[in-house]
Amino acid sequence: MTAQVISLEQRRAPRKRAAVSPLVTDAISARPLGHLCNVSASGVLLVGPDRPRSEAVFQVRLPLAGGPQGTTAIELGLQEQWHQAANADQVWVGYRIIAIAPQDALTLVQWLQRA
Protein backbone atom coordinates (compact mmCIF):
# COMPACT_ATOMS: atom_id res chain seq x y z
CA MET A 1 0.00 0.00 0.00
CA THR A 2 1.11 3.49 -0.68
CA ALA A 3 1.35 6.18 2.00
CA GLN A 4 -1.57 8.02 0.39
CA VAL A 5 -3.87 4.98 0.64
CA ILE A 6 -2.90 4.41 4.27
CA SER A 7 -3.54 8.07 5.04
CA LEU A 8 -7.02 7.94 3.50
CA GLU A 9 -7.90 4.81 5.46
CA GLN A 10 -7.04 6.53 8.74
CA ARG A 11 -9.63 9.27 8.27
CA ARG A 12 -12.69 8.78 10.41
CA ALA A 13 -14.97 11.32 8.75
CA PRO A 14 -15.26 12.75 5.24
CA ARG A 15 -13.50 16.09 4.83
CA LYS A 16 -14.74 19.17 3.05
CA ARG A 17 -12.29 21.50 1.37
CA ALA A 18 -12.81 25.12 2.21
CA ALA A 19 -13.98 27.15 -0.82
CA VAL A 20 -12.07 30.06 0.70
CA SER A 21 -9.22 29.76 3.17
CA PRO A 22 -10.42 31.64 6.24
CA LEU A 23 -7.95 32.53 8.95
CA VAL A 24 -8.36 30.42 12.09
CA THR A 25 -7.42 32.27 15.27
CA ASP A 26 -6.67 31.34 18.85
CA ALA A 27 -9.82 32.45 20.70
CA ILE A 28 -7.84 33.32 23.83
CA SER A 29 -4.84 35.22 22.46
CA ALA A 30 -6.37 36.28 19.10
CA ARG A 31 -3.15 35.01 17.48
CA PRO A 32 -3.62 33.55 13.99
CA LEU A 33 -2.92 29.81 13.83
CA GLY A 34 -3.29 29.35 10.09
CA HIS A 35 -5.62 29.15 7.14
CA LEU A 36 -8.23 26.42 6.88
CA CYS A 37 -7.52 23.80 4.21
CA ASN A 38 -10.21 21.25 5.03
CA VAL A 39 -12.52 20.26 7.86
CA SER A 40 -14.55 17.26 9.00
CA ALA A 41 -16.80 16.56 11.96
CA SER A 42 -13.74 15.28 13.83
CA GLY A 43 -10.79 17.40 12.70
CA VAL A 44 -9.27 20.23 10.70
CA LEU A 45 -6.22 20.77 8.53
CA LEU A 46 -4.54 24.17 8.70
CA VAL A 47 -1.55 25.64 6.94
CA GLY A 48 0.24 28.30 8.92
CA PRO A 49 3.53 29.96 9.74
CA ASP A 50 4.33 28.22 13.04
CA ARG A 51 4.98 24.63 14.07
CA PRO A 52 2.92 23.89 17.17
CA ARG A 53 4.13 21.85 20.10
CA SER A 54 3.28 18.17 19.73
CA GLU A 55 -0.20 17.50 21.15
CA ALA A 56 -0.71 21.22 21.88
CA VAL A 57 -4.28 22.19 22.75
CA PHE A 58 -5.97 25.34 21.43
CA GLN A 59 -9.35 27.02 21.71
CA VAL A 60 -9.97 28.44 18.25
CA ARG A 61 -12.45 30.53 16.33
CA LEU A 62 -13.23 29.01 12.93
CA PRO A 63 -15.18 31.05 10.35
CA LEU A 64 -17.43 28.97 8.08
CA ALA A 65 -18.43 30.79 4.89
CA GLY A 66 -21.43 30.00 2.73
CA GLY A 67 -24.05 29.34 5.36
CA PRO A 68 -27.61 30.69 5.38
CA GLN A 69 -26.43 33.78 7.29
CA GLY A 70 -23.22 34.23 5.27
CA THR A 71 -20.15 33.57 7.40
CA THR A 72 -20.64 32.03 10.82
CA ALA A 73 -17.84 31.59 13.35
CA ILE A 74 -17.77 28.56 15.63
CA GLU A 75 -15.43 27.80 18.52
CA LEU A 76 -13.58 24.52 18.85
CA GLY A 77 -11.12 22.89 21.19
CA LEU A 78 -8.36 21.38 19.04
CA GLN A 79 -5.41 19.12 19.77
CA GLU A 80 -2.44 18.86 17.41
CA GLN A 81 -2.08 15.36 15.94
CA TRP A 82 0.70 15.85 13.41
CA HIS A 83 2.58 18.54 11.54
CA GLN A 84 4.80 18.63 8.46
CA ALA A 85 6.70 21.35 6.63
CA ALA A 86 4.72 22.63 3.63
CA ASN A 87 7.55 24.88 2.40
CA ALA A 88 10.22 27.10 3.95
CA ASP A 89 7.68 29.44 5.56
CA GLN A 90 4.64 27.26 6.26
CA VAL A 91 3.61 24.12 8.12
CA TRP A 92 0.69 21.74 7.54
CA VAL A 93 -0.97 20.91 10.87
CA GLY A 94 -3.63 18.27 11.48
CA TYR A 95 -5.84 18.82 14.51
CA ARG A 96 -8.44 16.64 16.19
CA ILE A 97 -11.58 18.31 17.56
CA ILE A 98 -11.66 17.62 21.29
CA ALA A 99 -14.39 20.05 22.39
CA ILE A 100 -17.30 21.77 20.69
CA ALA A 101 -20.53 23.26 22.02
CA PRO A 102 -23.70 21.44 20.90
CA GLN A 103 -24.93 24.42 18.83
CA ASP A 104 -21.53 24.80 17.14
CA ALA A 105 -21.46 21.04 16.43
CA LEU A 106 -24.87 21.33 14.76
CA THR A 107 -23.67 24.34 12.74
CA LEU A 108 -20.57 22.40 11.62
CA VAL A 109 -22.56 19.29 10.62
CA GLN A 110 -25.07 21.39 8.65
CA TRP A 111 -22.21 23.24 6.93
CA LEU A 112 -20.54 19.93 6.01
CA GLN A 113 -23.82 18.54 4.61
CA ARG A 114 -24.16 21.47 2.23
CA ALA A 115 -21.00 20.34 0.43
Helices and strands as residue ranges (DSSP letters): H 3-10, E 16-17, E 23-26, E 32-39, E 43-48, E 57-67, E 70-85, E 91-100, H 102-113
